Amino acid sequence: VRSRRQRQMCIRDRLVRVANLQEQLFVDSRAYTTNISDLGVGSTATYKTPSSNYKITSTVVGNTFTLTADAQGAQATNDPGCTAITITDTGQKTPINCWGG
């Protein structure tokens, strides 16, 4: 069983990976996507982590994106300060305490 800290590290790594894939898509097509499966991650518009602890969604406004990992199930109650973890196209990460800051 993974600790809360290990789960946070895992979701941070996944968010950074998906953000990098968004940037690669932008280089290739000059657009970001709201459909995470367009990035080769999962098969639906949202991506649920293999542990089912988080669901990642993408919001796109113009030439910007925000990825949000929403805690699911027990993760939402076990780690109430990190129920929604985000990263943007500029690298802004919130909440900072969930990113190890």
C-alpha positions as CSV (number, residue, x, y, z in Angstrom):
1,V,0.0,0.0,0.0
2,R,1.4,3.4,-1.0
3,S,1.7,6.2,1.4
4,R,0.0,9.5,0.9
5,R,3.4,11.1,-0.1
6,Q,4.0,8.3,-2.6
7,R,0.6,8.8,-4.2
8,Q,1.3,12.6,-4.4
9,M,4.7,11.9,-6.1
10,C,3.0,9.5,-8.5
11,I,0.3,12.0,-9.6
12,R,2.8,14.8,-9.8
13,D,4.9,12.7,-12.2
14,R,1.8,11.9,-14.3
15,L,0.7,15.5,-14.5
16,V,4.2,16.6,-15.7
17,R,4.2,13.8,-18.2
18,V,0.8,14.8,-19.6
19,A,1.8,18.4,-19.6
20,N,4.9,17.5,-21.7
21,L,2.6,15.6,-24.1
22,Q,0.4,18.7,-24.4
23,E,3.5,20.7,-25.3
24,Q,4.5,18.2,-27.9
25,L,1.0,18.3,-29.4
26,F,1.2,22.1,-29.5
27,V,4.5,21.9,-31.4
28,D,3.1,19.5,-33.9
29,S,-0.4,21.0,-34.4
30,R,-0.3,24.5,-32.8
31,A,-3.1,23.5,-30.5
32,Y,-3.7,21.9,-27.1
33,T,-6.4,19.4,-26.5
34,T,-9.1,18.8,-23.9
35,N,-9.2,15.1,-24.9
36,I,-6.4,13.4,-23.0
37,S,-6.6,10.3,-25.2
38,D,-5.4,12.5,-28.1
39,L,-2.1,12.5,-26.2
40,G,-1.9,8.7,-26.3
41,V,-2.8,8.5,-22.6
42,G,-5.8,6.4,-21.9
43,S,-8.8,5.9,-24.2
44,T,-11.2,8.7,-23.0
45,A,-11.2,12.4,-22.7
46,T,-10.3,12.1,-19.0
47,Y,-7.6,9.9,-17.6
48,K,-8.1,7.8,-14.5
49,T,-4.8,6.7,-12.9
50,P,-4.2,2.9,-12.7
51,S,-4.7,3.1,-9.0
52,S,-8.0,5.0,-9.5
53,N,-6.8,7.6,-6.9
54,Y,-7.0,10.5,-9.3
55,K,-8.8,11.5,-12.5
56,I,-6.9,14.0,-14.8
57,T,-8.8,16.4,-17.0
58,S,-7.6,19.1,-19.4
59,T,-9.1,22.6,-19.8
60,V,-8.0,24.6,-22.8
61,V,-8.6,28.4,-23.3
62,G,-7.0,29.8,-26.4
63,N,-3.4,28.9,-26.4
64,T,-3.3,27.8,-22.7
65,F,-4.1,24.7,-20.8
66,T,-4.6,23.6,-17.2
67,L,-4.4,20.0,-16.2
68,T,-6.3,19.0,-13.0
69,A,-5.9,15.8,-11.1
70,D,-9.0,15.4,-8.9
71,A,-8.7,12.9,-6.0
72,Q,-11.1,10.0,-6.2
73,G,-12.7,7.8,-3.6
74,A,-10.7,7.4,-0.4
75,Q,-7.9,9.6,-1.7
76,A,-10.2,12.6,-1.5
77,T,-10.8,12.0,2.2
78,N,-7.3,10.8,3.1
79,D,-5.6,13.8,1.7
80,P,-8.1,16.7,1.9
81,G,-5.5,19.4,1.2
82,C,-4.7,17.9,-2.2
83,T,-8.1,17.0,-3.7
84,A,-7.4,19.0,-6.8
85,I,-3.8,19.3,-8.0
86,T,-3.0,21.4,-11.1
87,I,-0.3,22.3,-13.6
88,T,-0.6,24.9,-16.4
89,D,1.2,25.4,-19.7
90,T,3.4,27.9,-18.0
91,G,4.4,25.4,-15.4
92,Q,2.4,27.0,-12.5
93,K,1.7,24.3,-10.0
94,T,-1.0,24.4,-7.3
95,P,-1.5,23.9,-4.5
96,I,2.2,24.3,-3.8
97,N,2.2,22.0,-0.7
98,C,1.0,19.1,-2.9
99,W,4.0,19.6,-5.2
100,G,6.5,19.1,-2.4
101,G,6.9,22.8,-1.7
